[in-house]
Amino acid sequence: MSAEASIESSLLEDEQLNAWSKPIVCRVEVDLNGWLAQLTGHDDWELLDEEENEHYLTYAMRLGRKQAEVTLYHSGYAVVDVDGQALFDGTLTNGKNDWAQLSYFNAEDGEPITFN
């Protein structure tokens, strides 16, 4: 390998390492109606209330007499209860959910990040 090629290779490695050393924010967007429809077999859920906490967001939803509570934790974990019965208790960040879309951003400048 020539000295020039070695320098280019070293610069590329440094650039790649620097890219991984920057903080990354993962944002999860959830289609609440679609998700509840998939979990319950019923659609047209109505959002009644939402509450934000330092650690999570909670959504109160209703469909007729059915009551649902969806809690989305900032860690990527979620819990869905319908009429007191847990229908979902797990992570949203595994990338295998039709109703959850993951997006990644550079925490310093807000630029979107795409992983191959």
C-alpha positions in Angstrom: 0.0 0.0 0.0 1.4 3.4 -0.9 1.9 6.1 1.7 -0.9 8.2 0.1 -3.4 5.3 0.2 -2.4 4.6 3.8 -3.1 8.2 4.8 -6.5 8.2 3.0 -7.4 4.9 4.8 -6.3 6.4 8.1 -8.4 9.6 7.6 -11.4 7.5 6.6 -11.1 5.4 9.7 -10.8 8.6 11.9 -13.9 10.1 10.2 -15.9 6.9 10.8 -14.8 6.8 14.5 -15.7 10.4 15.0 -19.2 9.8 13.5 -19.8 7.1 16.1 -18.5 9.2 19.0 -21.2 11.8 18.6 -24.4 11.5 20.7 -27.4 10.1 18.8 -31.1 10.6 19.6 -33.6 7.9 18.7 -37.2 9.1 18.2 -40.1 6.7 18.0 -43.3 7.8 16.3 -46.3 5.6 17.0 -49.6 5.3 15.1 -51.8 4.9 18.2 -55.0 4.2 16.3 -53.3 1.7 14.0 -51.6 0.0 16.9 -54.7 -0.3 19.1 -56.6 -1.6 16.0 -54.0 -4.3 15.6 -54.0 -5.2 19.3 -57.8 -5.2 19.8 -59.3 -5.8 16.3 -61.2 -2.6 16.6 -60.4 0.8 15.0 -61.6 4.4 15.4 -60.1 4.8 18.9 -60.6 8.3 20.3 -57.9 10.2 22.2 -59.3 11.5 25.5 -56.2 12.8 27.3 -52.5 12.8 27.2 -50.1 13.3 30.1 -46.4 13.9 29.9 -43.9 13.1 32.6 -40.1 13.3 32.8 -39.9 9.6 31.9 -42.9 8.8 29.8 -46.0 9.9 27.9 -49.4 8.4 28.7 -52.5 8.5 26.4 -56.0 7.7 27.5 -58.2 6.4 24.7 -61.7 5.2 24.3 -63.8 3.2 21.8 -67.4 3.0 22.9 -67.2 1.6 26.5 -63.7 0.3 26.0 -61.0 2.3 27.8 -57.3 2.1 26.8 -54.2 3.5 28.4 -51.0 3.6 26.3 -47.7 4.5 28.1 -44.7 5.2 26.0 -41.5 5.4 28.0 -38.6 7.5 26.8 -36.4 4.4 26.9 -38.4 2.9 24.1 -40.5 0.6 26.3 -44.3 0.6 26.1 -47.3 -0.7 27.9 -50.8 -1.0 26.5 -53.8 -1.8 28.8 -57.4 -2.1 27.5 -60.0 -2.4 30.2 -57.4 -3.3 32.8 -55.9 -6.1 30.6 -52.3 -5.8 29.5 -52.2 -6.3 25.7 -48.6 -5.2 25.2 -45.6 -4.9 27.5 -42.3 -4.6 25.7 -39.9 -2.6 23.6 -40.8 -0.5 20.6 -37.2 -0.1 19.5 -36.6 -3.5 18.0 -37.5 -2.2 14.5 -40.1 -4.9 13.9 -43.3 -3.0 14.5 -45.6 -1.9 11.7 -47.0 0.9 13.9 -43.8 2.3 15.2 -41.3 4.3 13.1 -37.8 4.9 14.4 -35.8 7.9 13.4 -32.3 8.8 14.4 -30.7 12.3 14.8 -27.4 13.8 15.7 -28.0 15.2 19.2 -25.7 18.1 18.6 -27.1 19.6 15.4 -30.4 17.7 14.8 -29.3 16.3 11.5 -31.1 13.1 10.5 -28.9 9.9 10.5 -29.5 7.0 8.2 -28.1 3.6 9.0 -27.4 1.2 6.2 
